[in-house]
Amino acid sequence: MPVTEQDYAKWADEVSGGDAAVREQLMKFSADQSFRDRSAGSHMLHRDYSQKTQLLAADRKELEKKAAEYEQALQDAEGKLAKVMDDLANSRISEANAKAQVSAIKERWQLKDDDVPTDREVQLTSRIGKDVTKGSSIDIDAKLNAFKADLLKELTPAFNRMTTDAAAMDVVWDEISNEHRDLFGSA
């Protein structure tokens, strides 16, 4: 990556840590484009890699938060469905009301048909006064695994770039060490 003289000067300021003699030594090589690219370019690549790593960590925390929120939402939906079926079994609501509530819960939480009581189960619960869906519920683990799999598909390109960048960093640090040795006689 081509490094301008201005970027090289900023790099020299940063790596010299305020030591004017070190900065002066570095600036002697500012006219050499190849040297600028290898030294300051490596440093800028490392800084970019660090920023990407920090962003990826922040993204991961955000995704973990979203997964926890999704799990809580599924548990809420499951609780609401259980309450509807219990209210129906105990004649606190009508069959029509139960069907409407099941439909609303399904829509609100974007559930599939397999996740909610069927019309037949609602009818049976209403007739016999007992929740026929007891023991069957939303498979939260399966839904979370699918959610996480979708997230991984979305993140795989970013992880691949990070792995590639990490592999390149060993070469970058070797180049920096060699340049330092050439400049100052020690690593």
C-alpha positions in Angstrom: 0.0 0.0 0.0 1.6 3.3 -1.0 2.3 5.6 1.9 2.5 9.3 1.3 5.2 11.5 2.9 2.5 13.1 5.1 1.3 9.7 6.3 4.9 8.7 6.9 5.5 11.8 9.0 2.5 11.0 11.1 3.8 7.5 11.5 7.3 8.8 12.5 5.6 11.1 15.1 3.7 8.2 16.5 6.4 5.6 16.7 9.1 8.0 18.0 7.0 8.6 21.0 8.1 12.2 21.2 11.8 11.4 20.9 13.1 14.0 18.4 16.3 12.0 17.7 14.4 8.8 16.8 12.0 10.9 14.6 14.9 12.6 12.9 16.5 9.2 12.1 13.2 7.9 10.7 12.6 11.0 8.6 16.0 10.5 6.9 14.3 7.7 5.0 11.1 9.5 4.1 12.1 10.0 0.5 12.4 6.2 -0.1 9.0 5.1 -1.2 9.8 1.4 -0.7 10.9 2.0 2.8 7.9 4.2 3.5 5.6 1.4 2.2 7.3 -1.3 4.2 7.6 0.5 7.6 4.7 2.9 7.8 2.5 0.7 5.7 3.0 -2.3 8.0 2.2 -0.1 11.0 -0.9 1.3 9.4 -2.0 -2.3 8.4 -1.5 -3.4 12.0 -3.6 -0.4 13.2 -6.3 -1.2 10.7 -6.3 -4.9 11.8 -6.6 -3.8 15.5 -9.5 -1.6 14.7 -11.2 -4.4 12.7 -10.7 -6.8 15.6 -12.2 -4.3 18.1 -15.2 -3.8 15.8 -15.7 -7.5 15.3 -15.6 -8.0 19.1 -18.3 -5.3 19.5 -20.4 -6.9 16.7 -20.1 -10.2 18.5 -21.4 -8.7 21.8 -24.3 -7.1 19.9 -25.1 -10.5 18.3 -25.0 -12.3 21.6 -27.4 -9.6 23.0 -29.7 -10.1 20.1 -29.7 -13.9 20.6 -30.5 -13.4 24.3 -33.4 -11.0 23.3 -34.7 -13.5 20.8 -34.6 -16.3 23.3 -36.5 -14.1 25.8 -39.1 -13.3 23.1 -39.6 -17.0 22.3 -40.1 -17.7 26.0 -42.6 -14.9 26.3 -44.5 -16.2 23.3 -44.5 -19.7 24.8 -45.8 -18.4 28.1 -48.6 -16.4 26.3 -49.6 -19.5 24.3 -49.8 -21.6 27.5 -51.9 -18.9 29.2 -54.3 -18.8 26.3 -54.7 -22.6 26.3 -55.1 -22.6 30.1 -57.8 -19.8 29.9 -59.6 -21.8 27.2 -59.5 -25.1 29.2 -60.9 -23.3 32.2 -63.6 -21.5 30.2 -62.2 -18.0 30.9 -62.2 -17.3 27.1 -64.1 -18.6 24.1 -62.8 -20.8 21.4 -63.0 -18.0 18.9 -61.1 -15.7 21.3 -58.5 -18.4 21.8 -58.0 -18.8 18.0 -57.7 -15.1 17.6 -55.1 -14.8 20.4 -53.1 -17.8 19.0 -53.1 -16.2 15.6 -52.0 -12.8 17.0 -49.2 -14.5 19.0 -48.1 -16.4 15.9 -48.0 -13.2 13.9 -46.3 -11.0 16.5 -43.5 -13.4 17.2 -43.3 -14.7 13.6 -43.8 -18.3 14.7 -44.5 -21.2 12.4 -47.6 -23.4 12.3 -45.7 -26.1 14.2 -45.0 -23.7 17.0 -48.6 -22.9 17.9 -51.7 -24.9 18.8 -53.7 -26.0 15.7 -57.4 -25.1 15.3 -58.2 -28.8 16.1 -56.2 -28.6 19.4 -58.1 -25.4 20.3 -61.4 -27.1 19.6 -60.5 -30.2 21.6 -59.3 -28.1 24.6 -62.5 -26.1 24.5 -64.7 -29.3 24.4 -63.0 -31.4 27.0 -61.9 -28.6 29.3 -58.2 -29.7 29.4 -55.2 -28.3 27.5 -54.4 -31.0 25.0 -51.1 -29.2 24.1 -49.5 -29.7 27.6 -46.0 -30.9 27.1 -45.7 -29.6 23.6 -44.2 -26.2 23.1 -42.0 -24.0 21.0 -38.7 -25.8 20.4 -36.6 -22.8 21.6 -33.3 -24.6 21.3 -34.0 -25.5 17.7 -35.1 -21.9 16.9 -32.0 -20.5 18.6 -29.7 -22.8 16.8 -31.3 -21.8 13.5 -31.0 -18.1 14.5 -27.3 -18.6 15.3 -26.6 -20.5 12.1 -28.1 -17.6 10.1 -25.9 -15.2 12.0 -22.8 -17.3 11.3 -23.6 -17.3 7.6 -23.8 -13.6 7.7 -20.5 -13.2 9.6 -18.4 -15.9 7.9 -17.0 -13.4 5.3 -15.9 -11.1 8.1 -14.3 -14.0 10.0 -12.5 -15.1 6.9 -11.1 -11.6 6.3 -9.9 -11.5 9.9 -8.2 -14.8 9.6 -6.4 -13.7 6.4 -5.4 -10.5 8.0 -4.1 -12.3 11.1 -2.0 -14.6 9.0 -0.5 -11.6 7.2 0.5 -10.0 10.5 3.4 -12.4 11.2 5.0 -11.3 8.0 4.3 -7.6 8.8 6.0 -7.9 12.2 9.0 -9.7 10.7 9.4 -6.9 8.2 9.1 -4.3 11.0 11.7 -6.1 13.0 14.1 -6.3 10.0 13.7 -2.6 9.2 14.3 -1.7 12.9 17.4 -3.8 12.9 18.6 -2.2 9.7 17.9 1.3 11.1 19.1 0.9 14.7 21.3 -2.2 14.8 19.1 -4.1 17.2 15.6 -5.6 17.3 
